[in-house]
Amino acid sequence: MKPLIAILLAVPLMLFPTDPPKVDVDAGGSGPTRFVNLEASRITITGDGARGGRGDGYRIPRPCWYEPSLNAEEMFRLHTEGRDPANRARIDEESFRAFIQQFKDKLGKPGRWWVPAYNKADPNGAACWGGLELFVFVPPNVTPPSGITIEQLAQIARAALTVPEPTVKLNPDAKSFVNLPTYVWLENVGRPRRTVTASIPGVMSVTLVATLQDIKIDAGTGADRAEVREDGCGPSGKPYVKGAEFTCGVRYLRSSIDQPREKYTLTVTTVWPVQAAGDVVPFQFAPVQVGATRDVPVGEIQSNVKP
């Protein structure tokens, strides 16, 4: 590889008139739920669903793609005018001439240059990016093979989507007892609607909306030891109200004395169905589901019956 071409390949962010923004969206804080870190991309990600909260580990199926960039004249000017092109020409004039010839050949032709971008958070992203051409000239109203589509843009938004991590509240709170109803509800849920918009400015945009629908309760043990009631939970459970019917929570049937740490681990999972605003995406995403846990010690009241 000639020196100048090697330099150009090492600085893909210089393909734009101004450096495109890096998008580093932390979908869950750390670990396996963090899957959006866009590199060499012009995609912007906005919305309350892209800030804070937790994601559910959704992965973008393809970790690299082409994005539309400049037209023929703009790309030619970018690489021939100004201080940087002059410096490159001084480094190796022959290589520089060969490099810009591809842009010169397209002058006056309708269309746009497309350039590669990738998801750096995916371990296969950089290798995928490396398998793409650095520049692809595409006629108007045509998407090249591996070119980004509205569906893929929606997938990027889905990977960035987070929801609040709730706090599980119980009554009784500190300790429950065998056959005693344990009411379950959530606090710190915040707004029950979250949105994320992924956009390529001036080209395409898609907004996903996640709406808190209901919760699922896992008692931390089987049906032989616990009775779960979920039908009356609604989107955030039912706090204890004196005299109210028990419709959301757990009734433990056996003590937790024989469990690890002498407690059951109760998990409450929030369920957020996801839809694309305006029905611009012809398929549905699975709901975002995020869980929170509470330890529940369950005792057994002993009674003595005298003859």
N, C-alpha and C positions, 0 to 999 in steps of 0.2 A: 504494500500500500504506500503510495507516495505521501510525503510528509504533510502537505497541505490538506489532502483528503482526510488524513488521520486526525488533524486538528479539528476539521469541520465535524467529523463524526463524534468527537469527544465533547462537543458543545451544542447538542441539539436544541437547547432553549433559545439559541440565537436565530432560529428560523423565523421568528415573528418580529414585527416592528418594535414591539415592546415585549419584555419577558412575560410569558403567560403565568398566571398565578399557580403556585403549587396548592393543591387541595389536600389537606391532611385532616380528615374527619375521624375523630376518635369515637367509634361506635361502641362504646361500652367501657372505656377507660383503659383497658389493657387486656392482654391475653387473647384468646381465640375469637373474641367478638370484634376485633379491630381489623377491618378489611377494606378501608378506603384511604388511599394515599396516592393521588394522581400525580404522575410525573410527565413533563413535557406536554401538558394538556391545557387547553383553553376552557375547559368545562368549569363552570362555577356552580357551587352547591350552597343553597341558602334555605332558610326556614327554621322554625323552632324545633323541628324534628331532627335537625342536624347538630343541635347544641345540647350538651349534657345528656343525662339519661343513660340508658343501656340499649345496645343492639342485641340481636339474637344470632349473630354469626352468619348471616346470609352472605354468600360469596358471589361475586360477579362471575358468570360462567366463563367468559373469555377475558383474559387479563390484559390484552393489548388490542389496538384498533387504529385505523386511520381517522384523522379529523380534517375537515376542510380548513384551508388556510388562505393564502393570497391568490389573486388572479395573476395572469402571466406577466403583465407589466409591473405590478407591485413586487412580485418575487424577483424579477430581474433587477429592479432598482435597489432592492434590499441588499443584493449580493454584489452590486457593482458600484454603488455610490457610498461615499463617506470614508471615514478613517479605517475601519476594520477591513473592508475589501482591499483598500490600498496596501495595508500591512500584509495581508495574505498574498497579494500579488508580488510583493517584494520578497517574501519567503521563497516562493517557487512559482514563477510566472507561468511556466508551462502547465503545471498542475492546475493553477487557477483558471487559465483559459479553458482547459478541458472541463473543469467543474462548472463554469458558468455557461458553457455551450448548451447544456440541456435547457436552461432557462431562456437563452437567446432563441433557440429553435421554436419556442412556443409563443413568441411575441406576435400579437395580432390575432391569436386564435382564441375562440371563446372557451371558457372553462375555468378551472381553479386547481391550484396545487393542493394536494392532501398530504399530510405528514403524520408520522406515527406517535402514539402516546400509549401509556400503560399504567396499570395499577401496581404501584411499588409495594403495596402491602401483601400482594400475592407472591409467594416464593418463585412462581414461574413467570412473573410479569416481565422482568428484564430480559430473560431469554426469549420470550415471545416477541418483545419489542425488537430484539436483535435480528429476528427473522423477517422483519418487514423492510421494504425499501425506504430510504430516507426521504424521497420525494416521488409522488405519483401525480401526474397531470390527468385530470378527469374532465370530460365534457360537461356542459350544463345539465342539470336534472338527472345526473347519474351518480349512483353510489358504487364505489369500487369494491371488489372483493376485500373483505375484512374492514370495510368502511363502517363507521359508527352509524347505527340506526336509532330510531326513536325507541325501539324495544330495548336496545342495549343501554341507551341513556336512562331509561326507566330502571333498569337493573342496577345501574350505578346509584341512582337515587335510593333504591331499596336497600342497598348495602350501607348507605349512610344514615338510614332511618333509625332513630332511637326513640324510646319511650321512657317515662319516668319510672324509677325503681321505687315501688311503694314500701310503706312500713306496715307490717301485719299487726293488727290489734286483736286481742282476744278478751273474752269475758266468760269465765274467770281468767284473770291475767297471770298471776304467779303460779298457780297450780290448779289442775282440774281433778275430778274424781270420776270413778267408774259410774256410768249411766247418767252423768250430769251433762246437760247440753253445754258445749263450748261454742259461743257465738264468734263469728269471724267477720272482720271487715278491714278495709284498707284506709290508711291516711297518707298524705303527701302524694296523692295521685296527680294533682295539678289539673290543668285543662285536659278534658277527655278527648282532645283532637290534636293531632300533630301532623305537620306538613313538611315535606322536603321538595325543593325544586332543583333539578339539574338542568343546566342550560349551556348551550354553545351560543354565545351572543350573536344575534342576527341570523341564526341558522335554524335552531330547533330548541324546544324546551318541553319539559314534562314535569308535572307536579303530582306527587303521591300524597294521599291523605290516609292517615291511620286513625281509627276511632275506637275508643275503649268500648267493648261490647259486653264482656262478662268475665268472670273469673273461674278458675278451676282449683279445686282443693284436693290435695294429696295428704291424707292423714299420717303418712309415714309408716303405715302398717296395713295389713290386709283386712278384708271385710269381716273376717272372723273376730277381729279385735276392735273394729271401729265402724261406725255408721256415719257416712258422709251425706250431708244435705246441701245441694247446690241449686236446686230449681228456683229458689227464691232469693238468690244472691244479687242479681242485677249486675251492673258494671263494677261495683266496688264493695259488695258484701252488705251485711245488715248488722249495725251495732245493737247491742243488747238494749231492749226496752222492757221494763217490767210489765208482765202480763201479755206481751206479744207472742205470737206463734213462732216456734223455732223452725226457721226455713233455710238458714244458711250457717253452716258450721259442722262440727263433728261431735258425735257422742261416742266416747271411748268405752269399750265393753270390757276391757281388761286393764289391769294396772300396768304401768311401765317399769315396774321394779326389775323385770328380767331383761330389759332393753339396754343397749350400750348407754352408759352414763345415766341409766335409769330414767330416760326421757324418750318420747317420740319426737321425731323431726317433722313438723308440719310444713308443707310447702303450698303457697298460694301463687298461682300463675295468672297474670293478666293477659287477656286475649284482645288484640287490636287488629281487626280486619283491615286490609289495605286495598285502596282503589286508586286508579289514576283519574285525576280530575279531567272532566271533559271526554272521558272514554277514548283517549287517544292511543291507548295500548290495547291490542286485541287479546290479551290474556290476563289472568288474575294471578296475583301473588298470594302466597300463604300468609296468614296473619302473623304479625309480630307477637311473640309470646315471651314474657319475661317473668321469672319467678323470684319470690322472696321467702325466707324460711323463719320459723320460730321453733324453739325447743318447748315441748309441752310435757312436764312431769304430770303423771296421772296416778293418784293414790286411790286407795280403797278404804272406805269407811267400814270399820269393824263394829258389830253390835253384839252385845251379849243378851241372850234371851233367858231370863230366869224362870224356872218352873213354878 
